[in-house]
């Protein structure tokens, strides 16, 4: 049976604002002291601190639980509350900070706060002999000062640390090292120089690795792991609320604009059908055609559509450069690229491609075409020209890839390695063969030229990716 003072905290409000806080391993919702009440009153927000599985009873109930059990539990809580339309700020203390950071890398939350997260453990936790000792002894008595014990008289936590804790933390850190860069929401990292579990530079490492453009690091000159029961408690509350207030995490944000960019070269016979679909698609705020020096009637066709912005290159410079010119001529936060020669495109396909990016679920979404070759070979399929992405992905992509047909392979690599990654779905639209468009000889030449540029991009991603990113 769960101890009364270890039960979950659920402070309700009529607003759609929510703080979802996650306590530490062998702790309880009381790990945060009175932070829940403070935030509830300060922001008129719902505040939830669920009790992690196996906690609040006896230490033996943690014997068979791994990090996956806790992650799955909190992830379900988060998904349920997001489905209610709530604006959620995630917060976590210690191991809970690890869970909060990981979930912030996957879901569209308003912000994330992690407090004394053991991202980089002290050196002695990495000695092989220590792991042998830990395996031999399951429960280890915690060192608690009399002052902390007095402050925590109404709080619950186990008097012992479970030996599984060190292994759980190490496994979570492996996940975090791959996912911190995918956090794009505002983040606040709070740490202490005198933390007993992690190194003095842990806070700097977390702050460095997080991908968000809005992030703040606060390191207190304090000793111990539990900052919520110390002489800086009120200061800690203030720093959390100040970060949320200054960054307007709960305020309604201005809707993100979406621009469609259509690179085109001698696509007069095909581009009209594409533009008819795009001009009827309500999710698009702007449509830009970049004519890459066409010699056919492309300009005449495009100018039939009064809402379409038309740009023409003086000479043919290639697909990647044309796409880049389109991006440079819009301020939209979300970009939808579309080839000018696709058939079977619908507004539904366009919207289903854009919405996951608009909601912040992924950095890029690729609409895979229904062509036979693309259905058969995934590597070809994900080079589809129909894709939506966050503007930052394009801006962070090295210029090497913004030329010719290197572009899609470059975007795929960088979104996956340095961002939240990309998702894809196969739709019914398709693209005509180059041999059909240009004739067998010219079409074959164009196909092999494209294939060679794609291979060049793949090779550079494998062997020169980090170098190109830095330069």
N, C-alpha and C positions, 0 to 999 in steps of 0.2 A: 504494500500500500504506500502511495506517495505521501511524504511528510507534508503537512499543511502549508508550512512556510516555503516549501519548494515548488508549489503549484505554479502553473503558467500565469502570466499577467496579461490581461486583456482589457485595456481602457478604451471605451468606445466614444466616438464622436459622430456628429451628423455630417461632417465634411468627408471629402474623398481623399484626404491626406492621411498617410500612414507611415509610422516607423515600425519596421520589422527588425527587432533586435535578437541577437543570437548569443547565448551565454557560453562560457568556457567548458572544457572537458573536466569532469568531476565537480562542476559548479552547479548553478541553478539560475533561474530568472533574477534572483536577488543579487547576482554578480554586479548589476548596474546600480545598486543602491537605490536612490530615489530618482534616477534619470528618467524613468518612464513617466512618473507624475509631473516632473518638470517639463518635459516635452509636450505632454498632453495639454497642460495649461498654457504653455507658451505659444503653441501653434494651433490649438484647438484641433488636434490630430488624434486619430486612432493610434494606439501604441500596443503592439503585441510582442510578447516575449514567450515563445513556446518552450515547454520543458523537453529537452532532448531525450530520446529513447534511453531507457535504462537508468535514468537519473532520478534523484529524489527518493530513492528507496534504500538499497544497500549496495555497497561497492561490488559485490559479487555479480550483480545484474549487468555489469559492463563486460563480463568475461568474454562473451561471444559476439560483441558488437565491434564493427570496423567503421572506418570513416564513411564508407558507402551508405551505411544505415542512417547516419546523421545527415549526410548530404541529401539523400533521397527524401527524408522527412521534411527538411526545411524547404527544399525545392518545390515540393507539393504545396506547402503552405504559401509560398511566394506565387506560384502559378494560380492558385485559387483566388488570392487577393488581387492579382493583376486582372483576372477575368471579371472582377467586380468593377473594374474601371478606376481603381485607386492609384494615386500617385504615391509611389513607395520610395522611402529612403531606407537603405539597408545599413545596419550597424552590427558590429560584432566585437566581443572582447576575447582576447587570447585565441584559442582554437576557433571560437565563434567568428573572430575576425577573418580567419582563413576561409570559412564557409561563405561569409558575406562578400569577400573579394571575388571568390570564384563565381558566385551567382551573379554578381554585378557584371562579370565578363560575358554572361550568357543572356541576360534578360534586360529589357528596357526600363531600368529603375531611374529615379531622379538623381540619386547620389548614393555614395557609400562612405561609411566611417569605420575605420578599423583601429582598434585600441590594443596596444602591446601584443601585436600579432607575432608569434615566434617564427618569422620567415627565415631567419638565419640563426641557427642554434649555436650556443657557446661551444668552444672547441672540445670540451670533455665529453659532450654528447656524441661525438664522432669517433671516439676510441673504441675499437672492437671489443676490448675487455669489458667496457661498460655494458655493451649489449649482452654479453654473456651473463653478467651479474643481474641485469634486468630480467632476463629470461628465467634465472634461477629463483628470483623473488618476485612474486606477483604484485604485492601491495607495498608501497613505500610511504612512511609517515611524512606528512608535510610539515615544514617548519613555519609556524605562525607566531608572530610576536604577540606579546600580551596586549599591546596597543591595538593591533588589528583584531585580535580576538574580542576585545571589548567593543570595538566599533561594529563588529559583525555579529553581535549577540542575537539579533533578530533575523539574521540571514542564514541560508543553508548552503553548505558545501560539504563534501566528504573530507574527513580528517586525513585520508590517505590518497595518494596518487596511484592510479592503476598503471602497471607496467606497459600496458598496450598503448598508453598515451604517446610515448616517444615514437613508436612505429606509425601510429596514426598521423602524427604531426609531420613526419618525414614523407609519408605518402601524399599528404595534402600539399606539401611544399613542391613536390614533383609536378602536381597539377598546376599550382600557381605559377611556377616558372614558365609554363607554356601559355598561361591565360591572362596574366596581369596586363600585358600589352594590349589586350582586347577590351580593356575597360575604357570606355569613352565618356562615361558620366563624371560629373565633378566628384573628387575624392578627397577625403581628409584622413591623414595618417597621424596617429598620436602614439608616441612611444616614450620610454624612460631610459636614461643612460644607465641606471642601476638595475635594469630588469635582470632577474636571476636566471632566466631561461635562454634569452637571446643576446646576441652581440650588441654592442653599443651603436653599431652602424646599421642595425636592422631597419630602422625607420627610413634612413637614406636609401637603402636598397629597394624597399617597397615603393617609395615615392619615385625613384628613378625608373623602375620597370613598368609602372602603370602608364597606360597609353593615353590617358585623358589629357586634354589641353588645360583643364582647370583642376589643379591639385595643390594641396597644401600639406606641409609637414610641420608638426609641433613635437619637440622633444623636451620633456620635463627633466630637470635635474633632480630626479627622485630615485629612491631605492625601493626595490620590491616589484612584484608582478601585479598587485591589485591596487590600481590607482584610484578606484572608486571608494576605497576605504582608507583614505590618507588625508594629509593636510592640504592637498590640492584639489579635493573633490569639487568644490564650488567653481573653481577656476576651470576645471575640466568641463562641467556643464556649460559654462559660458562659451568656451571655445567651440563646442559642438553647435550650440544655437547660433552663434555669431557666423559660423561658416554657412549654415543653412540660410540664414537671413541675408547675408551679403551676396550670396550666389543665387538668391531668389528661386530656390529649388522647388517650392510648391506653387509658384506663380504660373499662370497660364502663359505658355510660351507662344511666340509668334509662329504661325504655321509655316513649315518648311516649304519652300518653292521647288517645283520639279520642272526641269527643262529636258525636252527631247532633242537630241543632236543627231542629225542624219548626214553622214559623209556620203558623197555621191560623185561618181565619175562615169559620164556617158550612160546614165540610167533613165534617160527621157522616156523610153517605152514602159518603164516599170514603176517609177517613183510616184506617179499620180495616185495609184491604189494605196500606197503606203501613207501618203499624206492625207488621203480621205479618212483613213482610220484614225490617224493621230489627231487630226483637227476635231474629231468627234469624241475624243477621249477626255473626259472631264477632269481627271486627276492631273493633267498636264497644264502648267501655267504658261509655257512658252515652247515654241518649236523653232529650231534653227536648222537650216539646210546649208551645209558647206560644200559648195560645188568645187571639186578638185580640178579645175581647168578643163571642163567638158567642152567638146566641140559639137555636141548634138543640141537638141532643143530642151535640155534640162531647165535652163533659166526661164524659158517661156512657160513651161509646165508649172514650175514652182510659183511663179508670180500670179497664177490664177488664184492662189490661196492667200488672201489678204492678211491673215493672222500669222503667216509663216515668215520668219526673218531669213533673208537670203544673203549669203556671203559667197564670194567667188574668188578662188585662188588664181593669180595671174598665170601660173603654170602648174602642171601636175606635180604635187609634192608627196603624195602617198596618203594612205588611210590614217595612220597614226597622227601625222601632222595636221590633217584636216580635223580630226576629232579634237586635237588640242586647241586649234583655233576656235572651235565651237565653244569649248569650256571657257576659254579666255574672254569670250563675248557674252557671258552670262554670269550672274551672281547667285544663281540657284544653288541650294545646298545639296539637292539630289539630282543626279544626272542619269538620263535614260538614253542609251545609245541604240540606234536602230539602223541596220543596213537598208539601202534604198531599193534593193532588188528582191526583197522577200515577198512571198505570196502567202495568202491565207492568214495574214495578221489580223487580229481582232482587238477591240478595246479591252476585252476581258483578259487577253494575254498580256497586254501592256500593263493593266492595273495589277494583275497577279504578280507581275515581275517587280513592280515598283513598291507595292505595299509593305513587304517584309523589311525593306531598307528604310522606308519612311517611318515604320514603327520602331526602328532601332534594333531589330532582331538579328540583323546581319549587316556586314559592310557592303556586300555585293550579292546580287541575285541574277542568275543566268537563265534565260529562256532557251532551253535546248530545242533545236529544230527537229521536225519529224522526218528529215531526210534519212534514207536507208543507212548511209555511212555513219551518220551521227548516232543513230540508234545502236549501231553495232560496235562502235569504238568510242568509249567514254572520253579518251584523250582528245579526239577530234570534236566530240560533242560540246565540251566545255569551252571551246574556242568560238562559240556562237557570238555573233555581233550584237544580238539583242540582250541587253543587260542593264541593270540599274545599279548605281553605286553612290556612296557618299562622296562628296566633292573632295574631302581630305584624302581619300584613297588615290584619286587622280593626282592631286598636288604632291603627295609623297612618293609617287612612282618616279624612279629615275628617268631622266630624259632619253636615255638609251633606248627604252622600250616604246617611246612615243613616235616611232617612225615605222612606216610601212605596215607589214602584217605581224610585227613583233608584239603588237599592242595587247591582244587578248591573252597570250601566254604570259606576258609580263604582269598584267593585272591579276590573273589567277594566282600566280606565285606570290605576289606581294600582299594581296588580300589575305591569303592563307597563312603566310609566315609572319607578317607584321601587323595584321589587323584582327578583326573578329572572324575572319574567314569568309567563305561564300557558300551559298546554297543554290540549288538548281532544280529545275523541273522540265520535263519534256512536254512540249505543246505540239499542235498539229501544223503550225506554219512551216514553210520550207523555203529553200533557196535554189534557183536554177543552176545547173552545171555551167561552169565557165565555157566549156566546149560548145554548149548550146547558145550561149550569149554571144561569143566572139568567133565561132567557127572552130573546127578541130585543131588547126595548127596554132592559132593565136591563143585559143582557150587552154591548150595543153601547156604552152609556154607560161601563161599567167598562173596556172595551177602550180607548176613546179617552182616558179618564182615565189609564190605564196608559201609553199611547203618549206622551201629552204630558209625563208625568213623566220618561220615559226620554229624550225629546228634550231636556228641560231639563237632565238630567244630562250628556248628550253635549255640549251647548253649553258648560256650565260646565267640563267637562274640557278642551275646546279653548281656552277663553279665560280661565278663572280657576283652572286647575289648580294652578299654583305659588302663587298667592295663598291659596287655600284650604288648601293644605298647611302654609303658614307660620302660618295663623291658625286 
